[in-house]
């Protein structure tokens, strides 16, 4: 081979190498700038459409806010929303769409307990991190795994948060009006245990069939010597039960709602029938009642919530826990992605490992509800909860229950 030919060949190879190097650099840059895809499995139609609609608004607002601040580790976020129709079978099909067709990196999960329970194992098997908004105990007490992280309070935590305050502030003998299906019975079980632990008792429980047109025959069975009544019913029945209780002479008997049920209908619009009713909630309703209103104002303004806790445009009531928690899910993901130096779904286990070393999260714009800790054994967060009361047609903060006081024993479910 001639010297000229050897030189030309060397130049050609150098040129190909340069092209390949440039291509690999551009490829790496493209990969690093590819959007991180967050799925939102939510109820846009069906019984929970109004409430989950606020979760959707919050997730969209949070993703836009995060993108304005540089996304996660410099990568933009893309939100993909699917509708479960408030049906378990549809919810699972939509989850499979997020996993298989949309190739989501993370999923903010349904607020429907049945859908949440069915979804956790599928995300575990797919090794995709799932952040459920459902509050059913079993999601973390039975199905805890490295790919499921929950920052909303479950029924056991809610009952624990409310019961000591109820016994200390209002009395020891409590009754319960509960929805006659799984949700109501889980509340009965949780309050039976937590009231006893607090030195009180659940002395009576009356199961009300869902969508009962006339609740009076059931409510007439209530013991009039009770210290108060725990309300574990859902929106459609609530609008009939509260006026019925007042007509039966229970208007001044203390009542407390559970597990965010007061957010499932426009409770303050019932007027005198609900004046004085207490509520256990994961978040305050009015901006000034938050731990740091300046931090909370960012989420309120972005989501479209007015300072009174109602829609800024119009006068719609807001499912505040779902809205605020959906907002906080994105901040948790940002901190975990950046802390664990996450690159792809193959690194999802590293997020779980990062949480073991970094379980505590502080009050901030991203976490307006308050600081919290995530337990390594089941990846359940223990958040502050709030006792609220309807006063003059407004839901006002009465007391805060620290998340640390609601910790309960857990098996070591998360095997990393």
VEXDREN-2710 file (C-alpha; in Angstrom, 1 decimal):
% VEXDREN-2710
k/r/px/py/pz
1/UNK/0.0/0.0/0.0
2/UNK/1.4/3.4/-1.0
3/UNK/2.1/6.1/1.5
4/UNK/-0.5/8.4/0.0
5/UNK/-3.1/5.6/0.2
6/UNK/-2.2/4.9/3.8
7/UNK/-2.5/8.6/4.7
8/UNK/-5.9/8.9/3.0
9/UNK/-7.2/5.8/4.7
10/UNK/-6.0/7.1/8.1
11/UNK/-7.8/10.4/7.5
12/UNK/-11.0/8.6/6.5
13/UNK/-10.9/6.5/9.7
14/UNK/-10.2/9.6/11.7
15/UNK/-13.2/11.3/10.1
16/UNK/-15.4/8.3/10.8
17/UNK/-14.3/8.3/14.4
18/UNK/-15.0/12.0/14.7
19/UNK/-18.5/11.5/13.3
20/UNK/-19.1/8.6/15.6
21/UNK/-17.8/10.6/18.6
22/UNK/-19.9/13.6/17.7
23/UNK/-22.9/11.3/17.2
24/UNK/-22.4/9.6/20.6
25/UNK/-22.1/13.0/22.3
26/UNK/-25.3/14.2/20.7
27/UNK/-26.9/10.9/21.6
28/UNK/-25.9/11.2/25.2
29/UNK/-27.2/14.8/25.2
30/UNK/-30.5/13.8/23.6
31/UNK/-30.9/11.0/26.2
32/UNK/-30.2/13.3/29.1
33/UNK/-32.7/15.9/27.7
34/UNK/-35.5/13.3/27.0
35/UNK/-38.6/14.0/29.1
36/UNK/-39.2/12.1/32.3
37/UNK/-42.7/10.7/31.8
38/UNK/-45.0/10.8/34.8
39/UNK/-48.4/9.0/34.5
40/UNK/-51.5/10.1/36.3
41/UNK/-54.0/7.3/36.9
42/UNK/-57.1/9.2/37.9
43/UNK/-60.9/9.4/37.9
44/UNK/-62.1/11.9/35.3
45/UNK/-65.5/10.3/35.0
46/UNK/-67.7/8.3/37.4
47/UNK/-68.4/8.8/41.1
48/UNK/-65.0/10.4/42.0
49/UNK/-64.7/12.6/38.9
50/UNK/-65.1/15.9/40.7
51/UNK/-62.6/15.1/43.4
52/UNK/-60.0/13.6/41.2
53/UNK/-60.4/16.4/38.7
54/UNK/-58.7/18.6/41.3
55/UNK/-55.9/16.1/41.6
56/UNK/-55.5/16.4/37.8
57/UNK/-55.3/20.2/38.0
58/UNK/-52.7/19.9/40.7
59/UNK/-50.6/17.4/38.9
60/UNK/-50.6/19.6/35.7
61/UNK/-49.8/22.7/37.8
62/UNK/-47.0/20.9/39.6
63/UNK/-45.4/19.6/36.4
64/UNK/-45.5/23.1/34.9
65/UNK/-44.0/24.6/38.0
66/UNK/-41.2/21.9/38.1
67/UNK/-40.4/22.5/34.4
68/UNK/-40.1/26.2/34.9
69/UNK/-37.5/25.5/37.6
70/UNK/-35.5/23.1/35.4
71/UNK/-37.4/19.9/35.6
72/UNK/-35.8/16.9/37.4
73/UNK/-32.0/17.2/37.2
74/UNK/-32.3/19.4/34.2
75/UNK/-34.7/17.1/32.3
76/UNK/-38.2/18.2/31.4
77/UNK/-41.3/16.4/32.6
78/UNK/-44.1/15.1/30.6
79/UNK/-47.5/14.3/32.2
80/UNK/-49.7/11.6/30.7
81/UNK/-53.3/11.4/32.2
82/UNK/-55.6/8.4/31.9
83/UNK/-59.2/8.0/33.1
84/UNK/-60.1/5.0/35.3
85/UNK/-63.8/5.9/35.0
86/UNK/-63.9/5.1/38.8
87/UNK/-63.9/1.4/37.9
88/UNK/-61.4/-1.2/39.0
89/UNK/-61.2/-3.1/35.7
90/UNK/-60.9/0.1/33.6
91/UNK/-58.3/1.5/36.1
92/UNK/-56.1/-1.6/35.6
93/UNK/-56.4/-1.3/31.8
94/UNK/-55.4/2.3/31.9
95/UNK/-52.5/1.5/34.2
96/UNK/-51.3/-1.1/31.6
97/UNK/-51.5/1.7/29.0
98/UNK/-49.3/3.9/31.1
99/UNK/-46.8/1.1/31.7
100/UNK/-46.7/-0.5/28.3
101/UNK/-47.7/2.2/25.7
102/UNK/-46.7/5.4/27.4
103/UNK/-43.6/3.9/29.0
104/UNK/-44.0/6.0/32.1
105/UNK/-41.1/6.3/34.5
106/UNK/-43.3/7.0/37.5
107/UNK/-47.0/6.9/38.2
108/UNK/-49.1/9.0/40.5
109/UNK/-51.9/6.6/41.4
110/UNK/-55.6/6.6/41.8
111/UNK/-57.5/7.8/44.9
112/UNK/-59.9/4.8/44.6
113/UNK/-59.0/2.1/47.1
114/UNK/-59.9/-0.9/45.0
115/UNK/-57.9/0.5/42.0
116/UNK/-54.9/1.3/44.2
117/UNK/-54.8/-2.2/45.7
118/UNK/-55.0/-3.8/42.3
119/UNK/-52.4/-1.5/40.8
120/UNK/-49.6/-1.8/43.4
121/UNK/-48.6/-5.4/42.5
122/UNK/-48.6/-4.6/38.7
123/UNK/-46.2/-1.6/39.2
124/UNK/-44.1/-3.7/41.5
125/UNK/-43.8/-6.4/38.8
126/UNK/-43.0/-3.7/36.2
127/UNK/-40.5/-2.1/38.6
128/UNK/-42.1/1.3/38.1
129/UNK/-42.5/3.6/41.1
130/UNK/-46.1/4.1/42.1
131/UNK/-47.4/6.9/44.4
132/UNK/-51.0/6.1/45.3
133/UNK/-53.4/8.7/46.4
134/UNK/-55.7/6.0/47.8
135/UNK/-55.9/5.7/51.6
136/UNK/-56.8/2.0/52.0
137/UNK/-54.7/0.5/54.7
138/UNK/-53.6/-2.6/52.7
139/UNK/-51.7/-0.7/50.2
140/UNK/-48.9/-0.3/52.7
141/UNK/-49.8/-2.8/55.4
142/UNK/-50.1/-5.7/53.1
143/UNK/-48.6/-4.8/49.7
144/UNK/-45.6/-2.6/50.7
145/UNK/-42.7/-3.0/48.3
146/UNK/-39.7/-0.9/47.0
147/UNK/-41.8/0.5/44.1
148/UNK/-44.7/1.9/46.1
149/UNK/-44.4/5.1/48.1
150/UNK/-47.4/6.6/49.8
151/UNK/-47.5/10.1/51.2
152/UNK/-51.2/10.2/52.1
153/UNK/-52.5/9.0/55.4
154/UNK/-54.2/5.6/55.6
155/UNK/-57.3/4.8/57.7
156/UNK/-55.3/3.6/60.7
157/UNK/-53.3/6.8/60.8
158/UNK/-56.5/8.9/60.5
159/UNK/-58.2/7.1/63.3
160/UNK/-55.2/7.4/65.5
161/UNK/-54.9/11.1/64.8
162/UNK/-58.5/11.8/65.6
163/UNK/-59.1/9.5/68.6
164/UNK/-56.9/10.9/71.2
165/UNK/-58.1/14.4/70.5
166/UNK/-61.8/13.2/70.5
167/UNK/-61.4/11.5/73.9
168/UNK/-59.4/14.4/75.4
169/UNK/-61.6/17.2/74.0
170/UNK/-65.1/15.8/73.7
171/UNK/-65.7/12.6/75.6
172/UNK/-65.1/8.9/75.8
173/UNK/-68.3/7.1/74.4
174/UNK/-68.6/7.4/70.7
175/UNK/-71.0/6.1/68.1
176/UNK/-70.4/5.8/64.4
177/UNK/-72.7/6.1/61.3
178/UNK/-70.9/4.1/58.6
179/UNK/-71.3/3.3/55.0
180/UNK/-72.5/-0.3/54.7
181/UNK/-69.5/-1.5/52.6
182/UNK/-65.8/-2.1/52.9
183/UNK/-64.8/1.5/53.5
184/UNK/-67.2/1.9/56.4
185/UNK/-66.2/-1.3/58.0
186/UNK/-62.5/-0.5/57.8
187/UNK/-63.2/2.8/59.6
188/UNK/-65.2/0.9/62.3
189/UNK/-62.3/-1.4/62.8
190/UNK/-59.7/1.4/62.9
191/UNK/-61.7/3.5/65.4
192/UNK/-62.6/0.6/67.6
193/UNK/-58.9/0.0/68.2
194/UNK/-57.7/3.6/68.3
195/UNK/-60.5/4.9/70.6
196/UNK/-59.7/2.0/73.0
197/UNK/-56.0/2.9/72.9
198/UNK/-56.9/6.5/73.7
199/UNK/-59.0/5.5/76.7
200/UNK/-62.4/5.7/75.0
201/UNK/-64.7/3.3/73.2
202/UNK/-66.7/2.9/70.1
203/UNK/-70.0/2.0/71.9
204/UNK/-72.3/1.8/68.9
205/UNK/-72.0/1.5/65.1
206/UNK/-74.9/1.8/62.7
207/UNK/-74.4/0.7/59.1
208/UNK/-76.3/2.8/56.5
209/UNK/-76.8/1.2/53.1
210/UNK/-75.3/3.3/50.4
211/UNK/-77.7/5.7/48.7
212/UNK/-80.4/5.3/51.3
213/UNK/-83.3/7.7/50.5
214/UNK/-84.6/7.8/54.0
215/UNK/-81.9/7.4/56.7
216/UNK/-84.3/8.2/59.7
217/UNK/-85.1/4.5/60.5
218/UNK/-81.4/3.9/61.0
219/UNK/-80.5/7.1/62.8
220/UNK/-83.4/6.6/65.3
221/UNK/-81.3/3.7/66.8
222/UNK/-78.6/6.1/67.9
223/UNK/-77.9/6.2/71.6
224/UNK/-78.6/9.7/72.9
225/UNK/-76.0/9.4/75.7
226/UNK/-73.1/9.2/73.3
227/UNK/-70.3/11.8/73.6
228/UNK/-70.3/12.2/69.9
229/UNK/-70.7/10.5/66.5
230/UNK/-68.1/9.5/64.0
231/UNK/-69.3/10.1/60.4
232/UNK/-67.9/7.5/58.0
233/UNK/-70.3/8.0/55.1
234/UNK/-69.9/9.4/51.6
235/UNK/-71.2/12.5/49.8
236/UNK/-74.6/11.4/48.4
237/UNK/-75.7/10.0/51.8
238/UNK/-74.2/12.9/53.8
239/UNK/-76.6/15.5/52.3
240/UNK/-79.5/13.5/53.7
241/UNK/-77.9/12.3/57.0
242/UNK/-76.8/15.6/58.5
243/UNK/-80.2/17.3/58.2
244/UNK/-81.8/14.2/59.5
245/UNK/-79.6/14.1/62.6
246/UNK/-80.5/17.7/63.3
247/UNK/-84.2/17.0/63.0
248/UNK/-83.8/14.1/65.5
249/UNK/-82.2/16.4/68.1
250/UNK/-78.6/15.5/67.5
251/UNK/-77.7/19.0/66.2
252/UNK/-75.6/19.8/69.2
253/UNK/-74.1/16.4/69.6
254/UNK/-70.4/16.6/68.5
255/UNK/-69.8/15.0/65.1
256/UNK/-66.5/14.3/63.3
257/UNK/-66.0/13.2/59.7
258/UNK/-63.2/10.8/58.8
259/UNK/-60.7/10.0/56.0
260/UNK/-61.4/13.1/53.9
261/UNK/-65.1/12.3/53.5
262/UNK/-65.9/16.0/54.1
263/UNK/-64.2/16.7/50.8
264/UNK/-66.5/14.5/48.8
265/UNK/-69.4/17.0/48.7
266/UNK/-69.9/20.7/49.4
267/UNK/-70.4/20.2/53.1
268/UNK/-70.5/23.9/54.1
269/UNK/-73.4/24.5/51.8
270/UNK/-75.6/22.4/54.2
271/UNK/-75.6/25.4/56.5
272/UNK/-77.1/25.0/60.0
273/UNK/-77.2/21.2/59.6
274/UNK/-73.4/21.0/59.7
275/UNK/-72.5/24.1/61.8
276/UNK/-70.0/22.9/64.5
277/UNK/-69.2/19.7/62.7
278/UNK/-65.5/18.6/63.1
279/UNK/-63.4/17.1/60.4
280/UNK/-60.2/15.2/60.3
281/UNK/-58.2/16.2/57.3
282/UNK/-54.7/15.9/55.9
283/UNK/-54.6/19.6/55.0
284/UNK/-56.2/22.8/56.3
285/UNK/-58.8/24.3/54.0
286/UNK/-58.0/28.0/54.3
287/UNK/-54.6/29.4/53.2
288/UNK/-54.0/31.2/56.5
289/UNK/-54.4/28.0/58.5
290/UNK/-51.4/26.3/56.7
291/UNK/-48.1/26.0/58.6
292/UNK/-46.5/28.6/56.3
293/UNK/-49.1/30.4/54.1
294/UNK/-46.3/31.9/52.0
295/UNK/-45.2/28.4/50.9
296/UNK/-48.7/27.2/50.4
297/UNK/-49.7/30.2/48.3
298/UNK/-47.6/28.9/45.4
299/UNK/-49.6/25.7/45.2
300/UNK/-52.9/27.5/45.8
301/UNK/-52.2/30.0/43.0
302/UNK/-50.9/27.5/40.5
303/UNK/-53.7/25.0/41.1
304/UNK/-56.4/27.7/41.1
305/UNK/-57.5/27.6/44.7
306/UNK/-58.6/30.8/46.5
307/UNK/-57.4/31.8/49.9
308/UNK/-60.7/30.4/51.4
309/UNK/-60.0/26.9/50.1
310/UNK/-62.6/27.1/47.3
311/UNK/-62.0/27.5/43.5
312/UNK/-60.5/30.8/42.6
313/UNK/-62.6/31.0/39.5
314/UNK/-66.3/30.5/40.5
315/UNK/-67.3/29.0/43.9
316/UNK/-66.6/25.3/43.4
317/UNK/-65.5/23.2/46.4
318/UNK/-62.1/21.7/46.2
319/UNK/-60.8/18.2/47.0
320/UNK/-57.9/19.8/48.9
321/UNK/-56.1/16.6/50.1
322/UNK/-55.9/15.1/46.6
323/UNK/-54.8/18.4/45.1
324/UNK/-52.1/19.2/47.7
325/UNK/-50.8/15.6/47.8
326/UNK/-50.6/15.4/44.0
327/UNK/-48.6/18.6/44.1
328/UNK/-46.3/17.1/46.7
329/UNK/-45.8/13.8/44.8
330/UNK/-43.9/15.7/42.1
331/UNK/-41.6/17.4/44.6
332/UNK/-40.9/14.0/46.3
333/UNK/-40.0/12.6/42.9
334/UNK/-37.7/15.5/42.1
335/UNK/-35.8/15.2/45.3
336/UNK/-35.5/11.4/44.9
337/UNK/-34.4/11.6/41.3
338/UNK/-31.8/14.2/42.0
339/UNK/-30.6/12.6/45.2
340/UNK/-30.3/9.1/43.8
341/UNK/-28.8/10.4/40.6
342/UNK/-31.6/8.5/38.7
343/UNK/-31.3/8.2/34.9
344/UNK/-33.8/5.6/33.8
345/UNK/-36.4/3.2/35.1
346/UNK/-33.6/0.7/35.6
347/UNK/-32.6/3.0/38.6
348/UNK/-36.0/2.9/40.3
349/UNK/-34.8/0.6/43.0
350/UNK/-32.1/3.2/43.8
351/UNK/-34.9/5.7/44.7
352/UNK/-36.1/3.3/47.4
353/UNK/-32.6/2.9/48.7
354/UNK/-32.2/6.7/48.7
355/UNK/-35.4/7.0/50.8
356/UNK/-33.8/4.7/53.4
357/UNK/-31.0/7.2/53.9
358/UNK/-33.1/10.3/53.4
359/UNK/-36.5/9.6/55.1
360/UNK/-37.2/13.2/56.3
361/UNK/-38.7/16.0/54.2
362/UNK/-39.2/19.5/55.4
363/UNK/-42.0/22.1/55.0
364/UNK/-41.4/24.0/51.7
365/UNK/-43.2/25.3/48.6
366/UNK/-43.0/21.8/47.3
367/UNK/-44.4/20.3/50.6
368/UNK/-46.9/22.9/51.8
369/UNK/-48.8/20.5/53.9
370/UNK/-45.9/20.2/56.3
371/UNK/-42.8/18.1/56.9
372/UNK/-43.0/14.3/57.1
373/UNK/-41.0/11.1/57.4
374/UNK/-41.1/8.0/55.2
375/UNK/-40.7/4.6/57.0
376/UNK/-38.3/2.2/55.4
377/UNK/-40.3/-0.9/56.3
378/UNK/-43.3/-0.1/54.2
379/UNK/-42.6/3.3/52.5
380/UNK/-45.5/4.9/54.2
381/UNK/-45.2/8.6/55.1
382/UNK/-46.3/9.8/58.5
383/UNK/-47.8/13.3/57.9
384/UNK/-49.3/15.9/60.2
385/UNK/-53.1/15.8/60.2
386/UNK/-55.6/18.5/61.2
387/UNK/-58.7/18.8/63.2
388/UNK/-61.0/21.3/61.5
389/UNK/-64.4/22.7/62.4
390/UNK/-67.2/24.4/60.5
391/UNK/-67.6/27.8/62.1
392/UNK/-69.9/30.3/60.5
393/UNK/-69.9/28.5/57.2
394/UNK/-66.1/28.2/57.0
395/UNK/-63.9/25.2/57.7
396/UNK/-61.3/26.5/60.2
397/UNK/-58.3/24.8/61.8
398/UNK/-58.8/23.8/65.5
399/UNK/-55.7/21.6/66.2
400/UNK/-52.8/19.9/64.5
401/UNK/-51.9/16.2/65.2
402/UNK/-48.2/15.5/64.6
403/UNK/-47.4/12.7/62.2
404/UNK/-45.0/11.1/64.6
405/UNK/-47.9/10.4/67.0
406/UNK/-49.7/8.2/64.4
407/UNK/-46.9/5.7/63.8
408/UNK/-48.1/2.1/64.1
409/UNK/-46.1/-1.2/64.0
410/UNK/-45.2/-2.6/60.6
411/UNK/-43.7/-5.8/59.2
412/UNK/-40.5/-5.3/57.2
413/UNK/-42.4/-5.5/53.8
414/UNK/-39.9/-3.6/51.6
415/UNK/-37.2/-6.1/50.6
416/UNK/-34.6/-4.3/48.6
END
